Amino acid sequence: MVSVTDLQTMYEQMVTARHYEERLVDEYLVGKQPAFDISAGPIPGELHLAAGHEASGAGVCMHLRDDDTVTAPHRPHHIAIAKGVDLKRMTAEIFGRKTGLCRGKGGHMHLFDPDVNFACSGIIAQGCPPAVGAAMAAKKRNTDAVAVAFLGEGAIDQGGFLESLNLAAVHDLPVVFVVEDNDWAISMPKDRVTDVQNGAQRAAGFDLPGVRIDSDDATAVYEAAGEAVMRARDGNGPTLIEVQVHRRMGHFMGDAEAYRPEADIDRAKQRDSIERLAEDLRSHGVTDDELDEIRERAHERVEEAISWAKEQPEPAPEEAYENVFTNPPAQAATDGGSATDAPDDAGETGGDN
Amino acid sequence: MATESRDYTEATETDRELTMSRAMVEAIAWEMRENEEVFYMGEDVADYGGIFSSTTGLLDEFGRDRVMDVPISETAYLGAAVGAAQAGMRPIAELMFVDFFGVAMDQIYNNMAKNTYMSGGSFSVPMVLTTAVGGTYNDAGQHSQTLYGTFAHLPGMKVVVPSTAYDAKGLMHSAIRDDDPVVYMFHKRLMGLGWMPSPSGPKTGVPKDDYTIPFGEADVKRPGDDVTVVTLGLHVHRAMEAAEQLDDDGIDAEVIDLRTLVPLDTETVLDSVRKTGKLLVVDEDYQSFGVTGEIIARAAEGALDDLSAVKRLAIPDVPIPYARSLEDEVNPGTDDIAAAVRELHE
């Protein structure tokens, strides 16, 4: 049974994540309107917001330690927040600043935080194999660390996911695969592109447990994930979990969602896991004042991170050349020997012979 | 480079000659003994010992946990190597033929090669991707490529191409100890396999102890004053053979083995070109947008005034054909190299 303290922690992470996305909407649109221009404004690039996904990140990551690895997809903020990624440096990264997690070289789809073993990738399902590798490392080192790969329901048709299920299963690796089913792969509803409605059924073909959580409910996620993480930690192999979540915003900022029925958008907004969890907390005797206090604390944390990020310097242009390698080769070997560097002694040493 | 010529001389002075595959395995075994974080995974690398003998004997010494047969599932296991490397281990993952890169290129290029950069250096990916390259045994277009240029073109990977047993061992030690992803491309024809005879060159003396060959140091295999021949892999041996023929005709070719493409030893090439003024680049990869063009561009950027003539020999932009007559036609041979040097010398 989940404790009230854990419920409160999850609630705090979820309202942090929700407020974060709502605030990023404001910040992202600065300079990009009235005619939407993706290349303008203080936040560069695309932005895939996870409002409506919060229960998944919070419910799963409650069971994880810093030495457990998480890989996330292109919609990663709620997972990063729940995993304990440094919010200020993550926000600075989203703003493309020098002190960002990746020194301005990754952006919001490619956040890396080695302190809590968090990474994400913008390629669908391709965070799954590295999660399997992290689990492989844990097993070889005989630690009880686990790895969790998050992916969307649109990713369950992708080879990288299916291959990862097989490799994890055949080696009994401590991995949990968490499919966040928000019903939409950009504009494609699940039933148009995927053969199964219950993605957890994919597990059967690999002889591993598969669980679907059909309600957008943090407590249900917490319980299923707890079992899966414990199973992995105890050396009993991988589990696949599919979680029903909702996409309250477009696929990315600027997505007009012309393909999506109004009723579906309304439904997504009505089924709010945060409201649901607040009700649970009230039924456990947590007062509205206490909930307000949690929300205020979360909002302050978000505001602080955004303000901090906006004050950070941009990377110096020459930093573009750094970090290609951890051990960079000597400059002479890689600079291409540009003509301007060449000694002007051709007449003496060159040959027209 | 002077230091490397010295190393090579020392090696030839050792009595113990090894094939390239034995030398490569010796380095891997040494590193696995020294460092428990090193492990090898690939298809048929355990009981079989690697289709091209890249892992012969390792299973017996290290067992299945460290010499792992994996599913025919390159995306999964190459990506898993990335994850294990990011966790601080030092995996060696084998792509049986480089031609199979297509099924796993996302893990290779979007994760292995880029995660160091995209994380702003907060993650390293200290893994080695070993892979068999090259033709000359009539295996057609999906099993005969080298793809040197493809891997060297994409930033974030160090790319190593040994041509001798001595280099194979020293470069493997360096590759495993390097904190970056290294693509170690071994030419099947050079491995010393009973069923695919090698030319005489790649079997060399190899010291028993460990040693490293630094990346980015080309090896001047044969000094010469008339024409510079820059090449790598199998074609080092073809170029050396051609140089001997040319020597009989009084043409003195300098042969440079690049040994690593990333980093590339531009200086050794420029030094040679400044001396000879004539440059031939020989490559077993496709001609256009590849190694030959890159070397010639660097020579032009760095020593344009010294250059009087350039030529290149490479696979002339067709897939590698199957029939012997067809493959021989497109893969630069010793006579082709000798003819090209003669043309340059005229």
Chai-1 contact restraints between the chains, C-beta under 6 A:
chainA,res_idxA,chainB,res_idxB,connection_type,confidence,min_distance_angstrom,max_distance_angstrom,comment,restraint_id
A,C102,B,S119,contact,1.0,0.0,6.0,A-B,restraint_1
A,C102,B,G120,contact,1.0,0.0,6.0,A-B,restraint_2
A,R103,B,G120,contact,1.0,0.0,6.0,A-B,restraint_3
A,K105,B,Y117,contact,1.0,0.0,6.0,A-B,restraint_4
A,K105,B,M118,contact,1.0,0.0,6.0,A-B,restraint_5
A,K105,B,G120,contact,1.0,0.0,6.0,A-B,restraint_6
A,G106,B,M118,contact,1.0,0.0,6.0,A-B,restraint_7
A,H110,B,M118,contact,1.0,0.0,6.0,A-B,restraint_8
A,F112,B,S119,contact,1.0,0.0,6.0,A-B,restraint_9
A,F112,B,S122,contact,1.0,0.0,6.0,A-B,restraint_10
A,F112,B,F123,contact,1.0,0.0,6.0,A-B,restraint_11
A,P114,B,S122,contact,1.0,0.0,6.0,A-B,restraint_12
A,P114,B,F123,contact,1.0,0.0,6.0,A-B,restraint_13
A,I123,B,D106,contact,1.0,0.0,6.0,A-B,restraint_14
A,I123,B,N110,contact,1.0,0.0,6.0,A-B,restraint_15
A,Q126,B,D106,contact,1.0,0.0,6.0,A-B,restraint_16
A,P129,B,T75,contact,1.0,0.0,6.0,A-B,restraint_17
A,P129,B,A76,contact,1.0,0.0,6.0,A-B,restraint_18
A,P129,B,G79,contact,1.0,0.0,6.0,A-B,restraint_19
A,P129,B,A80,contact,1.0,0.0,6.0,A-B,restraint_20
A,P129,B,Q107,contact,1.0,0.0,6.0,A-B,restraint_21
A,P130,B,G79,contact,1.0,0.0,6.0,A-B,restraint_22
A,P130,B,V82,contact,1.0,0.0,6.0,A-B,restraint_23
A,P130,B,G83,contact,1.0,0.0,6.0,A-B,restraint_24
A,V132,B,A80,contact,1.0,0.0,6.0,A-B,restraint_25
A,G133,B,A80,contact,1.0,0.0,6.0,A-B,restraint_26
A,G133,B,A81,contact,1.0,0.0,6.0,A-B,restraint_27
A,G133,B,V82,contact,1.0,0.0,6.0,A-B,restraint_28
A,G133,B,G83,contact,1.0,0.0,6.0,A-B,restraint_29
A,G133,B,A84,contact,1.0,0.0,6.0,A-B,restraint_30
A,A134,B,G83,contact,1.0,0.0,6.0,A-B,restraint_31
A,A134,B,A87,contact,1.0,0.0,6.0,A-B,restraint_32
A,M136,B,A80,contact,1.0,0.0,6.0,A-B,restraint_33
A,M136,B,A84,contact,1.0,0.0,6.0,A-B,restraint_34
A,A137,B,A84,contact,1.0,0.0,6.0,A-B,restraint_35
A,A137,B,A87,contact,1.0,0.0,6.0,A-B,restraint_36
A,A137,B,M89,contact,1.0,0.0,6.0,A-B,restraint_37
A,G159,B,T75,contact,1.0,0.0,6.0,A-B,restraint_38
A,G160,B,T75,contact,1.0,0.0,6.0,A-B,restraint_39
A,E163,B,S73,contact,1.0,0.0,6.0,A-B,restraint_40
A,E163,B,T75,contact,1.0,0.0,6.0,A-B,restraint_41
A,E163,B,A76,contact,1.0,0.0,6.0,A-B,restraint_42
A,S164,B,A76,contact,1.0,0.0,6.0,A-B,restraint_43
A,N166,B,P71,contact,1.0,0.0,6.0,A-B,restraint_44
A,L167,B,P71,contact,1.0,0.0,6.0,A-B,restraint_45
A,L167,B,A76,contact,1.0,0.0,6.0,A-B,restraint_46
A,N323,B,Y117,contact,1.0,0.0,6.0,A-B,restraint_47
A,N323,B,G120,contact,1.0,0.0,6.0,A-B,restraint_48
A,N323,B,G121,contact,1.0,0.0,6.0,A-B,restraint_49
A,V324,B,Y117,contact,1.0,0.0,6.0,A-B,restraint_50
A,V324,B,P155,contact,1.0,0.0,6.0,A-B,restraint_51
A,V324,B,G156,contact,1.0,0.0,6.0,A-B,restraint_52
A,F325,B,D180,contact,1.0,0.0,6.0,A-B,restraint_53
A,T326,B,T116,contact,1.0,0.0,6.0,A-B,restraint_54
A,T326,B,S124,contact,1.0,0.0,6.0,A-B,restraint_55
A,T326,B,D179,contact,1.0,0.0,6.0,A-B,restraint_56
A,T326,B,D180,contact,1.0,0.0,6.0,A-B,restraint_57
A,N327,B,D179,contact,1.0,0.0,6.0,A-B,restraint_58
A,N327,B,D180,contact,1.0,0.0,6.0,A-B,restraint_59
A,P329,B,G216,contact,1.0,0.0,6.0,A-B,restraint_60
A,P329,B,P263,contact,1.0,0.0,6.0,A-B,restraint_61
A,A332,B,E267,contact,1.0,0.0,6.0,A-B,restraint_62
A,A333,B,G216,contact,1.0,0.0,6.0,A-B,restraint_63
A,A333,B,P263,contact,1.0,0.0,6.0,A-B,restraint_64
A,A333,B,D265,contact,1.0,0.0,6.0,A-B,restraint_65
A,T334,B,P263,contact,1.0,0.0,6.0,A-B,restraint_66
A,G336,B,R298,contact,1.0,0.0,6.0,A-B,restraint_67
A,G337,B,T266,contact,1.0,0.0,6.0,A-B,restraint_68
A,G337,B,L270,contact,1.0,0.0,6.0,A-B,restraint_69
A,G337,B,R298,contact,1.0,0.0,6.0,A-B,restraint_70
A,G337,B,E301,contact,1.0,0.0,6.0,A-B,restraint_71
A,G337,B,G302,contact,1.0,0.0,6.0,A-B,restraint_72
A,S338,B,E301,contact,1.0,0.0,6.0,A-B,restraint_73
A,A339,B,E301,contact,1.0,0.0,6.0,A-B,restraint_74
A,A342,B,G302,contact,1.0,0.0,6.0,A-B,restraint_75
A,A342,B,A303,contact,1.0,0.0,6.0,A-B,restraint_76
A,A346,B,D305,contact,1.0,0.0,6.0,A-B,restraint_77
A,A346,B,D306,contact,1.0,0.0,6.0,A-B,restraint_78
A,T349,B,R274,contact,1.0,0.0,6.0,A-B,restraint_79
A,G350,B,G277,contact,1.0,0.0,6.0,A-B,restraint_80
A,G350,B,D305,contact,1.0,0.0,6.0,A-B,restraint_81
A,G350,B,D306,contact,1.0,0.0,6.0,A-B,restraint_82
A,G351,B,G277,contact,1.0,0.0,6.0,A-B,restraint_83
A,D352,B,S308,contact,1.0,0.0,6.0,A-B,restraint_84
